Amino acid sequence: MTQIEARRRAGKCRWNVRQRFCEWKMPRIRDGRPTRWGWIVRHVSGLQLGRGTDIGAFTYINAKNGVVIEEAVQVGSHCSIYSVSTIDDKEGPVRLKRNCRIGSHTVIMPGVTIGENTIVGAMSFVNNSLPANSVALGIPARVVRRLPAPRIGRRMGGRNAEGLAAVSRKGRCR
Ligand SMILES: CC(C)(COP(=O)(O)OP(=O)(O)OC[C@H]1O[C@@H](n2cnc3c(N)ncnc32)[C@H](O)[C@@H]1OP(=O)(O)O)[C@@H](O)C(=O)NCCC(=O)NCCS
């Protein structure tokens, strides 16, 4: 029996969710040092990280002007999230809204907000905000498709927005 199954049977985890979300804990983040998952943040004090988030290895986040990553957001590996871009002198807060997903090797520029549930294709360059419930991709990223229905919390056991609230502060399922 897997650990997640054992927890579920013991009534500690009501959902049949993947273990990493049921057991989600706020990672220890030190400025400029890889987390245990291998992603790096500069200006850590500017980062707000929501519960149930999943960030891939080698992703770099510069939070100098604020980066908010809301609940259940998934960021692939090798992404760059910039609230400051010194090459072209751009600055501005970045917000990744609930349950959006960012494909690997994507660059997100200062001032960008990605809407709820939106999926950004791998290797995109996002220099403008993207609406909710869309698929966007390319250089620069453009919306190519609308998603039919909100998929909030899909990765967390198929729950809706209220389902997310059932994850306690420590990230454990109630
Ligand atoms: C954008 C994405 C979600 C679309 O998936 P999908 O709905 O299954 O779309 P398809 O694979 O059928 O592709 C549809 C079209 O978009 C193109 N396309 C797909 N992803 C693309 C991308 N990232 N950049 C440019 N074009 C892309 C396809 O070539 C195809 O073009 P065509 O219609 O001319 O043949 C997916 O391709 C993607 O990029 N996912 C990210 C995966 C990732 O990064 N995973 C690692 C982290 S866990």
The ligand as an ORCA input file, in Angstrom:
! r2SCAN-3c Opt
* xyz 0 1
  C       0.476     24.132    -25.659
  C       0.101     22.705    -25.343
  C      -0.564     22.628    -23.948
  C      -0.915     22.270    -26.408
  O      -1.209     20.928    -26.259
  P      -2.340     20.256    -27.190
  O      -3.637     20.915    -26.946
  O      -2.256     18.794    -26.983
  O      -1.913     20.711    -28.656
  P      -1.234     19.869    -29.830
  O      -0.021     19.127    -29.359
  O      -2.324     19.090    -30.495
  O      -0.744     21.055    -30.806
  C      -1.660     21.881    -31.495
  C      -0.837     22.747    -32.446
  O      -0.047     23.673    -31.683
  C       1.347     23.475    -31.936
  N       2.034     23.605    -30.649
  C       1.826     22.871    -29.541
  N       2.601     23.309    -28.544
  C       3.320     24.321    -29.016
  C       4.293     25.171    -28.447
  N       4.657     25.021    -27.193
  N       4.816     26.144    -29.209
  C       4.424     26.290    -30.496
  N       3.498     25.515    -31.100
  C       2.956     24.534    -30.366
  C       1.425     22.058    -32.496
  O       2.577     21.869    -33.281
  C       0.163     21.982    -33.284
  O       0.319     22.683    -34.488
  P      -0.444     22.222    -35.856
  O      -1.923     22.319    -35.550
  O       0.025     23.195    -36.877
  O      -0.005     20.828    -36.100
  C       1.322     21.747    -25.310
  O       1.807     21.529    -26.647
  C       2.467     22.262    -24.486
  O       3.311     23.065    -24.881
  N       2.496     21.757    -23.215
  C       3.539     22.073    -22.270
  C       4.227     20.772    -21.872
  C       5.363     21.000    -20.939
  O       6.062     21.983    -20.956
  N       5.534     19.993    -20.083
  C       6.623     19.975    -19.125
  C       6.218     20.525    -17.789
  S       5.367     19.344    -16.811
*
